[in-house]
Amino acid sequence: MIKKIDIETLTQEKLAKTIDHSLLSPLITDSDLKQGCELADKYHTATVCVKPYHVKFACQLLANSEVKVSAVIGFPHGGHLSKIKALEAEQAILDGAKELDMVLNIGALKSKSFDFVRDDIKGVVDVAKRYGQILVKVILENCYLTDEEKVIACRLSEEAGADYVKTSTGFAPGGATVHDVELMYETVGPRLGVKAAGGVRSIEVALNMIKAGATRIGATRTEKIIKEWVGLKKQKQDEKFILPGER
């Protein structure tokens, strides 16, 4: 069970532990990855989220850190063959990944091939379970889906044994919205976690996503978000000031 986060008791440390620091740009170099891992370690984020190519290097960089490595699977469109997703997941785990963010097959979902979508997810989940406590997050890419399809995708993810559902890759026309996070949480929370990703670039947006039910945030602007949090907490010493997520 993954409970909603209480905004009123949120600390900087708890906020950082909601963040998967995203290092997924096609332009990320090894040097960029090193800087990103150092930043994640500085703030003690939950994970760094990286491409399969970078998993092994990220694990080496974070060998003495509590920050875990997440690997994306079937990224960014979800159209890989199921057996390839499973193989990609296994290799990422062997390289050191402790969490997997997989993209479901969007076209299959929209074609109402629900058994296929469930089995596609389950193939990755089954690999993760063979290796122990490996979390699986299923990326729905909500901007392409109707609300009905989002609900179905959440339910299929739960049936397949996933741990989280996630709004977006961050590489589609739209990202996380409060409406989508609320809908996803209403559908599977608190049995599954909800990750808001795509366009979460400020503390105000992050807090609104958390209030809606997100227990993980995918972010590239991690340092900005945390520094804004520190600033807001200082302002909150004025009793008239309200944090965005408390409205």
C-alpha positions in Angstrom: 0.0 0.0 0.0 1.4 3.4 -1.0 -0.4 6.1 1.0 -0.9 9.7 -0.1 1.7 12.1 1.1 0.6 14.7 3.7 1.5 18.1 2.4 1.5 19.6 6.0 4.2 17.2 7.2 6.3 17.3 4.1 9.9 18.0 4.7 12.8 18.7 2.2 14.0 15.2 2.8 10.6 13.7 2.1 10.1 15.9 -1.0 13.5 14.7 -2.4 12.4 11.1 -1.8 9.4 11.6 -4.1 11.7 12.6 -7.0 13.1 10.5 -9.8 15.7 12.8 -11.2 15.3 12.4 -15.0 18.4 12.1 -17.2 16.7 10.9 -20.4 17.4 13.6 -23.0 18.8 12.2 -26.2 21.7 14.7 -25.7 22.8 13.4 -22.3 26.5 12.7 -22.4 28.5 10.7 -19.9 29.7 14.0 -18.4 26.0 15.1 -18.1 25.2 11.8 -16.5 27.9 12.2 -13.9 26.7 15.7 -13.0 23.1 14.5 -12.8 24.1 11.7 -10.5 26.1 14.0 -8.3 23.1 16.3 -8.0 20.7 13.4 -7.2 23.2 12.2 -4.5 23.5 15.8 -3.1 19.7 16.0 -2.5 19.1 12.3 -1.8 16.4 11.8 -4.4 14.6 8.5 -4.7 16.3 7.6 -8.0 18.0 8.8 -11.2 16.0 7.7 -14.2 18.2 6.8 -17.1 18.3 5.1 -20.5 19.4 1.4 -20.6 22.7 2.5 -22.1 23.5 4.5 -19.0 22.4 2.1 -16.2 25.7 0.4 -15.6 27.6 3.8 -15.5 25.0 5.4 -13.2 25.2 2.4 -10.8 29.0 2.9 -10.7 28.6 6.6 -10.0 26.1 6.0 -7.2 27.7 2.9 -5.7 28.2 4.6 -2.4 24.8 6.4 -2.5 21.3 5.6 -1.2 20.0 6.9 -4.6 18.8 4.1 -6.7 18.9 3.7 -10.5 15.7 3.5 -12.6 15.8 2.3 -16.2 13.3 3.1 -18.9 11.9 0.1 -20.8 10.3 0.2 -24.3 11.0 3.9 -24.3 9.6 6.3 -25.4 6.7 4.8 -27.6 6.0 1.4 -26.0 6.0 -0.4 -29.4 8.8 -2.8 -28.8 8.0 -6.5 -29.0 7.0 -7.9 -25.6 10.0 -10.3 -25.5 12.3 -7.4 -26.2 10.9 -5.4 -23.3 11.4 -8.4 -21.1 15.0 -8.8 -22.3 15.6 -5.1 -21.9 14.3 -5.2 -18.4 16.4 -8.2 -17.4 19.6 -6.6 -18.8 18.8 -3.4 -16.9 18.4 -5.3 -13.7 21.7 -7.2 -14.3 23.4 -3.9 -14.9 22.1 -2.7 -11.5 18.7 -1.0 -12.0 16.4 -1.3 -9.0 13.3 0.2 -10.6 11.9 0.0 -14.2 9.7 2.6 -15.9 8.1 0.8 -18.9 5.9 2.2 -21.6 2.8 0.2 -22.3 1.8 -0.5 -25.9 -0.3 2.6 -26.6 -1.5 1.4 -30.0 -2.6 -2.0 -28.6 -4.5 -0.2 -25.8 -6.3 2.0 -28.3 -7.1 -1.1 -30.4 -8.7 -2.6 -27.3 -6.3 -5.5 -27.3 -6.5 -5.5 -23.5 -5.2 -9.0 -22.9 -2.1 -8.2 -25.0 -1.5 -5.0 -23.0 -1.8 -6.8 -19.7 0.5 -9.6 -20.8 3.0 -7.1 -22.2 3.2 -5.4 -18.8 3.2 -8.7 -17.0 6.2 -9.9 -19.0 8.3 -7.1 -17.4 6.8 -7.6 -14.0 7.6 -11.3 -14.1 11.2 -10.5 -14.8 11.3 -8.0 -12.0 9.9 -10.4 -9.5 12.5 -13.0 -10.4 15.2 -10.6 -9.2 13.6 -9.6 -6.0 12.4 -6.1 -4.9 12.5 -4.4 -8.3 9.7 -1.8 -8.7 7.8 -1.6 -12.0 6.2 1.7 -13.1 3.9 1.6 -16.1 3.9 4.7 -18.3 0.5 5.3 -19.8 1.3 8.4 -22.0 -2.0 10.0 -21.0 -2.0 12.8 -23.6 -2.9 10.2 -26.2 -5.7 8.5 -24.1 -9.3 9.2 -23.2 -10.2 9.1 -19.5 -11.8 5.7 -20.1 -8.6 4.4 -21.6 -6.5 5.8 -18.7 -8.7 4.0 -16.2 -8.5 0.7 -18.2 -4.7 1.1 -18.5 -4.5 1.6 -14.7 -6.5 -1.5 -14.1 -4.5 -3.6 -16.5 -1.3 -2.4 -14.8 -2.7 -3.5 -11.5 -3.8 -6.9 -12.8 -0.4 -7.4 -14.3 1.3 -6.8 -10.9 2.9 -3.4 -11.5 3.8 -1.2 -8.5 3.1 2.2 -10.0 1.3 3.9 -12.9 2.9 6.9 -14.4 1.4 9.8 -16.4 3.9 10.4 -19.2 7.3 9.9 -20.7 8.0 13.6 -21.0 8.6 13.2 -24.7 5.0 13.5 -26.0 2.9 16.6 -26.7 1.5 16.7 -23.1 2.7 15.8 -19.6 1.2 15.4 -16.2 -2.0 17.1 -15.2 -3.8 17.3 -11.8 -6.9 15.8 -13.4 -4.9 12.7 -14.6 -3.2 12.2 -11.3 -6.5 12.4 -9.4 -8.1 9.9 -11.9 -5.2 7.5 -11.6 -5.2 7.6 -7.8 -9.0 7.2 -7.7 -8.6 4.1 -9.9 -5.7 2.2 -8.2 -4.5 4.2 -5.2 -3.4 3.5 -2.6 -2.8 -0.1 -3.8 -0.4 1.2 -6.5 1.6 4.4 -6.4 1.1 7.2 -9.0 4.0 9.0 -10.6 3.6 12.4 -12.2 6.1 13.1 -15.0 6.3 15.5 -17.8 6.2 19.3 -17.2 6.8 19.2 -13.4 9.2 22.1 -13.3 8.3 24.1 -10.2 7.5 23.4 -6.6 3.9 24.7 -7.1 3.3 22.1 -9.8 5.0 19.4 -7.8 2.9 20.1 -4.7 -0.3 20.2 -6.6 0.6 16.8 -8.1 1.4 15.4 -4.6 -1.9 16.8 -3.3 -3.7 15.0 -6.2 -2.2 11.7 -5.2 1.3 11.5 -6.8 3.8 9.7 -4.6 6.6 10.0 -7.2 7.6 12.9 -9.4 9.7 12.7 -12.5 11.7 15.9 -12.9 14.6 17.4 -14.7 14.5 20.6 -12.6 15.1 18.8 -9.3 17.5 21.4 -7.8 15.1 24.3 -8.8 12.1 22.5 -7.2 14.0 21.8 -3.9 15.4 25.4 -3.7 11.9 26.8 -4.3 10.7 24.5 -1.5 13.2 25.9 0.9 12.2 29.5 -0.1 8.5 28.7 0.4 9.1 27.2 3.9 10.9 30.4 4.9 8.0 32.5 3.6 5.5 30.2 5.5 6.9 31.7 8.7 4.4 34.4 7.9 1.1 32.9 9.0 -0.8 34.4 6.1 1.3 32.5 3.5 -0.1 29.2 2.2 1.9 26.6 0.3 0.5 25.9 -3.2 -0.5 22.4 -2.3 -2.4 23.5 0.8 -4.9 25.7 -1.1 
